[in-house]
Amino acid sequence: MAAKKGSRRKSGGRKYGKAAGKTVESAIRRKKRGTLRSGKGGKGGKVKSRKQAIAIGLSEARKKGAKVPRKKAAKNVPGQRTLTSRLRTEELLGTQGMVRHFVIFRRPR
């Protein structure tokens, strides 16, 4: 029987580069030490989630130019229109429905 070679991707080889792995490893280590912080320039709160640490590591790797796949775009759920889209429709139709009322009198969270 033929021995199976390493699990390589058929078309492009590795999905993530070695440098990306090292950056993520570093981020997880910083999270364990308690020095990894979220936000721009590390001015946010302390990172407590392992998944968030990985995401920060991948983001840092992307900035350095390591081989990391692009971020996936947010999925637009069909039937769910954005607030600006609804306002634009109202403007075109010349109606001022509940959407405008909602925007003006919305309570801050």
C-alpha positions in Angstrom: 0.0 0.0 0.0 1.2 3.5 -0.8 1.9 5.7 2.1 -0.2 8.9 2.2 1.9 12.1 1.9 1.2 15.0 4.3 -2.2 16.6 4.1 -1.5 19.3 1.5 -4.1 21.3 -0.2 -4.5 20.3 -3.8 -4.4 23.7 -5.5 -2.3 26.2 -3.4 -0.4 24.3 -0.7 -0.6 25.9 2.7 -3.6 28.1 3.6 -1.7 30.0 6.3 2.1 30.8 6.1 4.6 29.9 8.9 5.0 33.5 9.8 1.2 33.8 10.4 1.4 30.8 12.8 4.2 32.4 14.8 2.3 35.6 15.1 -0.8 33.8 16.4 1.4 31.8 18.7 2.8 35.0 20.1 -0.6 36.6 20.5 -1.8 33.5 22.5 1.3 33.6 24.7 0.6 37.3 25.4 -3.0 36.5 26.2 -1.9 33.9 28.7 0.5 36.4 30.3 -2.3 38.9 30.4 -0.6 41.5 28.3 -2.7 41.2 25.1 -5.1 44.0 24.7 -7.8 44.7 22.1 -8.5 47.9 20.2 -6.5 50.2 18.2 -3.0 50.5 19.5 -3.8 48.0 22.3 -5.7 50.7 24.2 -8.8 48.6 24.7 -9.6 46.0 27.4 -7.7 42.9 28.3 -8.4 40.0 26.0 -10.0 37.0 27.8 -11.1 34.9 24.9 -8.8 32.4 23.1 -10.7 33.0 19.8 -10.2 36.8 20.1 -6.5 36.2 20.7 -6.3 34.1 17.5 -8.2 36.8 15.6 -5.8 39.5 16.8 -2.8 37.3 15.9 -4.1 36.8 12.4 -4.8 40.5 12.0 -1.2 41.4 13.1 0.1 38.8 10.6 -2.0 40.4 7.8 -0.5 43.8 8.6 3.1 42.3 8.5 2.3 40.8 5.1 2.3 37.1 6.1 0.3 34.6 4.0 -3.2 34.8 5.6 -6.5 34.4 3.7 -8.6 37.6 3.4 -11.3 38.3 6.0 -14.7 37.0 4.9 -17.2 39.8 4.2 -20.3 40.0 6.4 -23.2 38.0 4.9 -26.2 40.0 3.9 -29.3 38.1 5.1 -32.0 38.2 2.4 -35.1 40.0 3.4 -33.2 42.1 6.0 -32.7 45.6 4.7 -30.4 48.2 6.3 -31.7 51.3 7.9 -30.2 53.6 5.2 -31.8 51.4 2.5 -35.2 51.8 4.1 -34.7 55.6 4.5 -33.7 55.9 0.9 -36.8 54.1 -0.2 -39.0 56.3 1.9 -37.3 59.3 0.4 -38.0 58.1 -3.1 -41.6 57.4 -2.4 -42.1 60.6 -0.5 -43.4 58.9 2.6 -42.3 59.4 6.2 -43.2 56.1 8.0 -42.1 54.5 11.2 -38.5 54.2 10.1 -37.9 57.9 10.3 -39.8 58.1 13.6 -37.6 55.3 14.9 -34.4 57.0 13.9 -35.3 60.3 15.5 -36.7 59.0 18.8 -34.5 55.9 19.3 -33.2 55.5 22.8 -29.4 55.0 23.2 -28.3 51.6 24.5 
